[in-house]
Amino acid sequence: MLYILKPHFLTDNIILANNINLLANILTFKIDTANVKNKKEKYINTRLLYF
């Protein structure tokens, strides 16, 4: 009965969930790239210490 009363209810929720997933993916991607940059800097620093 809920779907008959609100035909757009399900699709709106799916769209909202997809947008949230997209935002989360973008945020985690930014965090991952930042971590990679930090690791590269640390790696370069340790290489400089060894030589």
PDB file of N, H, CA, C and O in Angstrom:
ATOM      1  N   MET A   1       0.839  -1.212   0.000  1.00  0.00           N
ATOM      2  CA  MET A   1       0.000   0.000   0.000  1.00  0.00           C
ATOM      3  C   MET A   1       0.873   1.261   0.000  1.00  0.00           C
ATOM      4  O   MET A   1       0.497   2.284  -0.571  1.00  0.00           O
ATOM      5  N   LEU A   2       2.021   1.176   0.636  1.00  0.00           N
ATOM      6  H   LEU A   2       2.326   0.345   1.100  1.00  0.00           H
ATOM      7  CA  LEU A   2       2.932   2.323   0.724  1.00  0.00           C
ATOM      8  C   LEU A   2       3.420   2.749  -0.661  1.00  0.00           C
ATOM      9  O   LEU A   2       3.539   3.940  -0.950  1.00  0.00           O
ATOM     10  N   TYR A   3       3.703   1.748  -1.523  1.00  0.00           N
ATOM     11  H   TYR A   3       3.606   0.780  -1.288  1.00  0.00           H
ATOM     12  CA  TYR A   3       4.211   2.055  -2.860  1.00  0.00           C
ATOM     13  C   TYR A   3       3.135   2.662  -3.744  1.00  0.00           C
ATOM     14  O   TYR A   3       3.428   3.446  -4.647  1.00  0.00           O
ATOM     15  N   ILE A   4       1.871   2.290  -3.475  1.00  0.00           N
ATOM     16  H   ILE A   4       1.633   1.653  -2.742  1.00  0.00           H
ATOM     17  CA  ILE A   4       0.756   2.867  -4.238  1.00  0.00           C
ATOM     18  C   ILE A   4       0.562   4.334  -3.825  1.00  0.00           C
ATOM     19  O   ILE A   4       0.306   5.194  -4.668  1.00  0.00           O
ATOM     20  N   LEU A   5       0.688   4.605  -2.528  1.00  0.00           N
ATOM     21  H   LEU A   5       0.897   3.906  -1.843  1.00  0.00           H
ATOM     22  CA  LEU A   5       0.531   5.972  -2.028  1.00  0.00           C
ATOM     23  C   LEU A   5       1.712   6.852  -2.437  1.00  0.00           C
ATOM     24  O   LEU A   5       1.531   8.009  -2.819  1.00  0.00           O
ATOM     25  N   LYS A   6       2.920   6.297  -2.355  1.00  0.00           N
ATOM     26  H   LYS A   6       3.067   5.358  -2.045  1.00  0.00           H
ATOM     27  CA  LYS A   6       4.125   7.067  -2.688  1.00  0.00           C
ATOM     28  C   LYS A   6       4.921   6.341  -3.778  1.00  0.00           C
ATOM     29  O   LYS A   6       5.828   5.570  -3.464  1.00  0.00           O
ATOM     30  N   PRO A   7       4.600   6.572  -5.035  1.00  0.00           N
ATOM     31  CA  PRO A   7       5.311   5.860  -6.105  1.00  0.00           C
ATOM     32  C   PRO A   7       6.785   6.255  -6.229  1.00  0.00           C
ATOM     33  O   PRO A   7       7.598   5.463  -6.707  1.00  0.00           O
ATOM     34  N   HIS A   8       7.135   7.475  -5.803  1.00  0.00           N
ATOM     35  H   HIS A   8       6.475   8.118  -5.415  1.00  0.00           H
ATOM     36  CA  HIS A   8       8.515   7.956  -5.941  1.00  0.00           C
ATOM     37  C   HIS A   8       9.361   7.680  -4.698  1.00  0.00           C
ATOM     38  O   HIS A   8      10.555   7.979  -4.673  1.00  0.00           O
ATOM     39  N   PHE A   9       8.747   7.121  -3.689  1.00  0.00           N
ATOM     40  H   PHE A   9       7.777   6.879  -3.710  1.00  0.00           H
ATOM     41  CA  PHE A   9       9.446   6.912  -2.411  1.00  0.00           C
ATOM     42  C   PHE A   9      10.694   6.051  -2.584  1.00  0.00           C
ATOM     43  O   PHE A   9      11.772   6.399  -2.102  1.00  0.00           O
ATOM     44  N   LEU A  10      10.537   4.933  -3.272  1.00  0.00           N
ATOM     45  H   LEU A  10       9.661   4.650  -3.664  1.00  0.00           H
ATOM     46  CA  LEU A  10      11.639   3.976  -3.428  1.00  0.00           C
ATOM     47  C   LEU A  10      12.749   4.546  -4.306  1.00  0.00           C
ATOM     48  O   LEU A  10      13.927   4.450  -3.962  1.00  0.00           O
ATOM     49  N   THR A  11      12.374   5.137  -5.435  1.00  0.00           N
ATOM     50  H   THR A  11      11.417   5.215  -5.714  1.00  0.00           H
ATOM     51  CA  THR A  11      13.381   5.670  -6.363  1.00  0.00           C
ATOM     52  C   THR A  11      14.142   6.832  -5.723  1.00  0.00           C
ATOM     53  O   THR A  11      15.352   6.951  -5.915  1.00  0.00           O
ATOM     54  N   ASP A  12      13.460   7.680  -4.975  1.00  0.00           N
ATOM     55  H   ASP A  12      12.476   7.583  -4.820  1.00  0.00           H
ATOM     56  CA  ASP A  12      14.121   8.796  -4.290  1.00  0.00           C
ATOM     57  C   ASP A  12      15.155   8.277  -3.304  1.00  0.00           C
ATOM     58  O   ASP A  12      16.258   8.815  -3.215  1.00  0.00           O
ATOM     59  N   ASN A  13      14.802   7.242  -2.571  1.00  0.00           N
ATOM     60  H   ASN A  13      13.905   6.805  -2.644  1.00  0.00           H
ATOM     61  CA  ASN A  13      15.739   6.660  -1.615  1.00  0.00           C
ATOM     62  C   ASN A  13      16.947   6.064  -2.314  1.00  0.00           C
ATOM     63  O   ASN A  13      18.071   6.186  -1.825  1.00  0.00           O
ATOM     64  N   ILE A  14      16.730   5.424  -3.450  1.00  0.00           N
ATOM     65  H   ILE A  14      15.818   5.325  -3.847  1.00  0.00           H
ATOM     66  CA  ILE A  14      17.841   4.833  -4.220  1.00  0.00           C
ATOM     67  C   ILE A  14      18.767   5.940  -4.722  1.00  0.00           C
ATOM     68  O   ILE A  14      19.988   5.810  -4.634  1.00  0.00           O
ATOM     69  N   ILE A  15      18.202   7.017  -5.241  1.00  0.00           N
ATOM     70  H   ILE A  15      17.210   7.122  -5.311  1.00  0.00           H
ATOM     71  CA  ILE A  15      19.000   8.147  -5.732  1.00  0.00           C
ATOM     72  C   ILE A  15      19.795   8.760  -4.581  1.00  0.00           C
ATOM     73  O   ILE A  15      20.978   9.064  -4.734  1.00  0.00           O
ATOM     74  N   LEU A  16      19.154   8.939  -3.443  1.00  0.00           N
ATOM     75  H   LEU A  16      18.193   8.692  -3.319  1.00  0.00           H
ATOM     76  CA  LEU A  16      19.816   9.498  -2.264  1.00  0.00           C
ATOM     77  C   LEU A  16      20.968   8.608  -1.818  1.00  0.00           C
ATOM     78  O   LEU A  16      22.057   9.097  -1.519  1.00  0.00           O
ATOM     79  N   ALA A  17      20.728   7.312  -1.773  1.00  0.00           N
ATOM     80  H   ALA A  17      19.843   6.915  -2.016  1.00  0.00           H
ATOM     81  CA  ALA A  17      21.765   6.353  -1.377  1.00  0.00           C
ATOM     82  C   ALA A  17      22.942   6.400  -2.347  1.00  0.00           C
ATOM     83  O   ALA A  17      24.096   6.343  -1.923  1.00  0.00           O
ATOM     84  N   ASN A  18      22.659   6.505  -3.647  1.00  0.00           N
ATOM     85  H   ASN A  18      21.722   6.551  -3.992  1.00  0.00           H
ATOM     86  CA  ASN A  18      23.729   6.592  -4.647  1.00  0.00           C
ATOM     87  C   ASN A  18      24.551   7.859  -4.465  1.00  0.00           C
ATOM     88  O   ASN A  18      25.776   7.825  -4.582  1.00  0.00           O
ATOM     89  N   ASN A  19      23.887   8.979  -4.178  1.00  0.00           N
ATOM     90  H   ASN A  19      22.892   9.006  -4.083  1.00  0.00           H
ATOM     91  CA  ASN A  19      24.596  10.238  -3.951  1.00  0.00           C
ATOM     92  C   ASN A  19      25.487  10.144  -2.722  1.00  0.00           C
ATOM     93  O   ASN A  19      26.623  10.620  -2.739  1.00  0.00           O
ATOM     94  N   ILE A  20      24.981   9.534  -1.658  1.00  0.00           N
ATOM     95  H   ILE A  20      24.059   9.147  -1.644  1.00  0.00           H
ATOM     96  CA  ILE A  20      25.766   9.362  -0.429  1.00  0.00           C
ATOM     97  C   ILE A  20      26.971   8.466  -0.704  1.00  0.00           C
ATOM     98  O   ILE A  20      28.075   8.756  -0.244  1.00  0.00           O
ATOM     99  N   ASN A  21      26.768   7.385  -1.448  1.00  0.00           N
ATOM    100  H   ASN A  21      25.871   7.150  -1.822  1.00  0.00           H
ATOM    101  CA  ASN A  21      27.872   6.494  -1.824  1.00  0.00           C
ATOM    102  C   ASN A  21      28.921   7.232  -2.634  1.00  0.00           C
ATOM    103  O   ASN A  21      30.119   7.058  -2.408  1.00  0.00           O
ATOM    104  N   LEU A  22      28.484   8.049  -3.570  1.00  0.00           N
ATOM    105  H   LEU A  22      27.512   8.190  -3.754  1.00  0.00           H
ATOM    106  CA  LEU A  22      29.401   8.817  -4.412  1.00  0.00           C
ATOM    107  C   LEU A  22      30.228   9.772  -3.561  1.00  0.00           C
ATOM    108  O   LEU A  22      31.445   9.858  -3.724  1.00  0.00           O
ATOM    109  N   LEU A  23      29.572  10.488  -2.658  1.00  0.00           N
ATOM    110  H   LEU A  23      28.584  10.419  -2.526  1.00  0.00           H
ATOM    111  CA  LEU A  23      30.283  11.404  -1.757  1.00  0.00           C
ATOM    112  C   LEU A  23      31.292  10.656  -0.899  1.00  0.00           C
ATOM    113  O   LEU A  23      32.425  11.105  -0.723  1.00  0.00           O
ATOM    114  N   ALA A  24      30.875   9.519  -0.368  1.00  0.00           N
ATOM    115  H   ALA A  24      29.955   9.154  -0.510  1.00  0.00           H
ATOM    116  CA  ALA A  24      31.762   8.707   0.472  1.00  0.00           C
ATOM    117  C   ALA A  24      32.967   8.226  -0.327  1.00  0.00           C
ATOM    118  O   ALA A  24      34.091   8.235   0.174  1.00  0.00           O
ATOM    119  N   ASN A  25      32.736   7.804  -1.569  1.00  0.00           N
ATOM    120  H   ASN A  25      31.823   7.796  -1.977  1.00  0.00           H
ATOM    121  CA  ASN A  25      33.833   7.352  -2.430  1.00  0.00           C
ATOM    122  C   ASN A  25      34.809   8.476  -2.722  1.00  0.00           C
ATOM    123  O   ASN A  25      36.022   8.266  -2.702  1.00  0.00           O
ATOM    124  N   ILE A  26      34.296   9.665  -2.992  1.00  0.00           N
ATOM    125  H   ILE A  26      33.311   9.837  -3.008  1.00  0.00           H
ATOM    126  CA  ILE A  26      35.159  10.826  -3.265  1.00  0.00           C
ATOM    127  C   ILE A  26      35.994  11.152  -2.024  1.00  0.00           C
ATOM    128  O   ILE A  26      37.195  11.404  -2.125  1.00  0.00           O
ATOM    129  N   LEU A  27      35.350  11.144  -0.856  1.00  0.00           N
ATOM    130  H   LEU A  27      34.375  10.939  -0.774  1.00  0.00           H
ATOM    131  CA  LEU A  27      36.065  11.442   0.391  1.00  0.00           C
ATOM    132  C   LEU A  27      37.145  10.414   0.674  1.00  0.00           C
ATOM    133  O   LEU A  27      38.268  10.779   1.021  1.00  0.00           O
ATOM    134  N   THR A  28      36.827   9.137   0.532  1.00  0.00           N
ATOM    135  H   THR A  28      35.914   8.840   0.250  1.00  0.00           H
ATOM    136  CA  THR A  28      37.815   8.087   0.799  1.00  0.00           C
ATOM    137  C   THR A  28      38.941   8.158  -0.222  1.00  0.00           C
ATOM    138  O   THR A  28      40.096   7.894   0.114  1.00  0.00           O
ATOM    139  N   PHE A  29      38.620   8.511  -1.467  1.00  0.00           N
ATOM    140  H   PHE A  29      37.682   8.725  -1.739  1.00  0.00           H
ATOM    141  CA  PHE A  29      39.649   8.655  -2.499  1.00  0.00           C
ATOM    142  C   PHE A  29      40.615   9.777  -2.133  1.00  0.00           C
ATOM    143  O   PHE A  29      41.828   9.624  -2.270  1.00  0.00           O
ATOM    144  N   LYS A  30      40.075  10.909  -1.667  1.00  0.00           N
ATOM    145  H   LYS A  30      39.089  11.033  -1.555  1.00  0.00           H
ATOM    146  CA  LYS A  30      40.912  12.038  -1.250  1.00  0.00           C
ATOM    147  C   LYS A  30      41.795  11.643  -0.079  1.00  0.00           C
ATOM    148  O   LYS A  30      42.976  11.989  -0.044  1.00  0.00           O
ATOM    149  N   ILE A  31      41.233  10.922   0.876  1.00  0.00           N
ATOM    150  H   ILE A  31      40.273  10.641   0.847  1.00  0.00           H
ATOM    151  CA  ILE A  31      41.996  10.470   2.045  1.00  0.00           C
ATOM    152  C   ILE A  31      43.101   9.513   1.603  1.00  0.00           C
ATOM    153  O   ILE A  31      44.234   9.611   2.074  1.00  0.00           O
ATOM    154  N   ASP A  32      42.773   8.587   0.701  1.00  0.00           N
ATOM    155  H   ASP A  32      41.853   8.507   0.319  1.00  0.00           H
ATOM    156  CA  ASP A  32      43.760   7.620   0.200  1.00  0.00           C
ATOM    157  C   ASP A  32      44.908   8.325  -0.512  1.00  0.00           C
ATOM    158  O   ASP A  32      46.070   7.991  -0.281  1.00  0.00           O
ATOM    159  N   THR A  33      44.605   9.292  -1.372  1.00  0.00           N
ATOM    160  H   THR A  33      43.661   9.563  -1.559  1.00  0.00           H
ATOM    161  CA  THR A  33      45.661  10.001  -2.097  1.00  0.00           C
ATOM    162  C   THR A  33      46.521  10.805  -1.127  1.00  0.00           C
ATOM    163  O   THR A  33      47.735  10.891  -1.311  1.00  0.00           O
ATOM    164  N   ALA A  34      45.915  11.391  -0.102  1.00  0.00           N
ATOM    165  H   ALA A  34      44.929  11.321   0.047  1.00  0.00           H
ATOM    166  CA  ALA A  34      46.673  12.118   0.918  1.00  0.00           C
ATOM    167  C   ALA A  34      47.606  11.171   1.657  1.00  0.00           C
ATOM    168  O   ALA A  34      48.758  11.517   1.917  1.00  0.00           O
ATOM    169  N   ASN A  35      47.125   9.986   1.998  1.00  0.00           N
ATOM    170  H   ASN A  35      46.189   9.705   1.786  1.00  0.00           H
ATOM    171  CA  ASN A  35      47.948   8.985   2.678  1.00  0.00           C
ATOM    172  C   ASN A  35      49.110   8.555   1.802  1.00  0.00           C
ATOM    173  O   ASN A  35      50.228   8.395   2.291  1.00  0.00           O
ATOM    174  N   VAL A  36      48.862   8.366   0.517  1.00  0.00           N
ATOM    175  H   VAL A  36      47.954   8.496   0.119  1.00  0.00           H
ATOM    176  CA  VAL A  36      49.920   7.970  -0.422  1.00  0.00           C
ATOM    177  C   VAL A  36      50.986   9.061  -0.493  1.00  0.00           C
ATOM    178  O   VAL A  36      52.180   8.761  -0.496  1.00  0.00           O
ATOM    179  N   LYS A  37      50.566  10.317  -0.550  1.00  0.00           N
ATOM    180  H   LYS A  37      49.596  10.561  -0.547  1.00  0.00           H
ATOM    181  CA  LYS A  37      51.515  11.441  -0.582  1.00  0.00           C
ATOM    182  C   LYS A  37      52.369  11.449   0.682  1.00  0.00           C
ATOM    183  O   LYS A  37      53.583  11.638   0.609  1.00  0.00           O
ATOM    184  N   ASN A  38      51.743  11.245   1.835  1.00  0.00           N
ATOM    185  H   ASN A  38      50.757  11.092   1.895  1.00  0.00           H
ATOM    186  CA  ASN A  38      52.479  11.210   3.100  1.00  0.00           C
ATOM    187  C   ASN A  38      53.478  10.066   3.116  1.00  0.00           C
ATOM    188  O   ASN A  38      54.607  10.236   3.577  1.00  0.00           O
ATOM    189  N   LYS A  39      53.078   8.911   2.622  1.00  0.00           N
ATOM    190  H   LYS A  39      52.161   8.773   2.247  1.00  0.00           H
ATOM    191  CA  LYS A  39      53.964   7.747   2.583  1.00  0.00           C
ATOM    192  C   LYS A  39      55.153   8.009   1.669  1.00  0.00           C
ATOM    193  O   LYS A  39      56.279   7.635   1.998  1.00  0.00           O
ATOM    194  N   LYS A  40      54.917   8.647   0.524  1.00  0.00           N
ATOM    195  H   LYS A  40      54.003   8.950   0.256  1.00  0.00           H
ATOM    196  CA  LYS A  40      56.005   8.970  -0.406  1.00  0.00           C
ATOM    197  C   LYS A  40      57.002   9.911   0.263  1.00  0.00           C
ATOM    198  O   LYS A  40      58.212   9.713   0.144  1.00  0.00           O
ATOM    199  N   GLU A  41      56.513  10.926   0.961  1.00  0.00           N
ATOM    200  H   GLU A  41      55.531  11.087   1.058  1.00  0.00           H
ATOM    201  CA  GLU A  41      57.391  11.872   1.651  1.00  0.00           C
ATOM    202  C   GLU A  41      58.212  11.160   2.714  1.00  0.00           C
ATOM    203  O   GLU A  41      59.414  11.401   2.833  1.00  0.00           O
ATOM    204  N   LYS A  42      57.580  10.291   3.485  1.00  0.00           N
ATOM    205  H   LYS A  42      56.604  10.095   3.388  1.00  0.00           H
ATOM    206  CA  LYS A  42      58.287   9.525   4.513  1.00  0.00           C
ATOM    207  C   LYS A  42      59.343   8.628   3.879  1.00  0.00           C
ATOM    208  O   LYS A  42      60.453   8.501   4.395  1.00  0.00           O
ATOM    209  N   TYR A  43      58.988   8.009   2.756  1.00  0.00           N
ATOM    210  H   TYR A  43      58.086   8.112   2.337  1.00  0.00           H
ATOM    211  CA  TYR A  43      59.911   7.108   2.054  1.00  0.00           C
ATOM    212  C   TYR A  43      61.134   7.879   1.558  1.00  0.00           C
ATOM    213  O   TYR A  43      62.265   7.413   1.693  1.00  0.00           O
ATOM    214  N   ILE A  44      60.903   9.052   0.987  1.00  0.00           N
ATOM    215  H   ILE A  44      59.984   9.430   0.878  1.00  0.00           H
ATOM    216  CA  ILE A  44      62.003   9.896   0.496  1.00  0.00           C
ATOM    217  C   ILE A  44      62.890  10.312   1.673  1.00  0.00           C
ATOM    218  O   ILE A  44      64.116  10.291   1.558  1.00  0.00           O
ATOM    219  N   ASN A  45      62.292  10.685   2.787  1.00  0.00           N
ATOM    220  H   ASN A  45      61.296  10.702   2.880  1.00  0.00           H
ATOM    221  CA  ASN A  45      63.056  11.085   3.968  1.00  0.00           C
ATOM    222  C   ASN A  45      63.923   9.947   4.481  1.00  0.00           C
ATOM    223  O   ASN A  45      65.079  10.167   4.842  1.00  0.00           O
ATOM    224  N   THR A  46      63.385   8.737   4.518  1.00  0.00           N
ATOM    225  H   THR A  46      62.445   8.558   4.225  1.00  0.00           H
ATOM    226  CA  THR A  46      64.166   7.595   5.003  1.00  0.00           C
ATOM    227  C   THR A  46      65.289   7.278   4.022  1.00  0.00           C
ATOM    228  O   THR A  46      66.387   6.911   4.443  1.00  0.00           O
ATOM    229  N   ARG A  47      65.034   7.412   2.725  1.00  0.00           N
ATOM    230  H   ARG A  47      64.143   7.710   2.383  1.00  0.00           H
ATOM    231  CA  ARG A  47      66.078   7.175   1.723  1.00  0.00           C
ATOM    232  C   ARG A  47      67.212   8.188   1.904  1.00  0.00           C
ATOM    233  O   ARG A  47      68.386   7.836   1.791  1.00  0.00           O
ATOM    234  N   LEU A  48      66.863   9.432   2.182  1.00  0.00           N
ATOM    235  H   LEU A  48      65.909   9.719   2.274  1.00  0.00           H
ATOM    236  CA  LEU A  48      67.876  10.475   2.391  1.00  0.00           C
ATOM    237  C   LEU A  48      68.698  10.183   3.646  1.00  0.00           C
ATOM    238  O   LEU A  48      69.900  10.444   3.680  1.00  0.00           O
ATOM    239  N   LEU A  49      68.053   9.647   4.666  1.00  0.00           N
ATOM    240  H   LEU A  49      67.077   9.434   4.638  1.00  0.00           H
ATOM    241  CA  LEU A  49      68.771   9.303   5.892  1.00  0.00           C
ATOM    242  C   LEU A  49      69.767   8.170   5.654  1.00  0.00           C
ATOM    243  O   LEU A  49      70.852   8.165   6.236  1.00  0.00           O
ATOM    244  N   TYR A  50      69.408   7.223   4.809  1.00  0.00           N
ATOM    245  H   TYR A  50      68.527   7.228   4.336  1.00  0.00           H
ATOM    246  CA  TYR A  50      70.278   6.066   4.573  1.00  0.00           C
ATOM    247  C   TYR A  50      71.498   6.436   3.732  1.00  0.00           C
ATOM    248  O   TYR A  50      72.572   5.866   3.923  1.00  0.00           O
ATOM    249  N   PHE A  51      71.345   7.390   2.799  1.00  0.00           N
ATOM    250  H   PHE A  51      70.473   7.853   2.644  1.00  0.00           H
ATOM    251  CA  PHE A  51      72.470   7.720   1.906  1.00  0.00           C
ATOM    252  C   PHE A  51      73.185   8.988   2.340  1.00  0.00           C
ATOM    253  O   PHE A  51      74.150   9.403   1.699  1.00  0.00           O
TER     254      PHE A  51
END
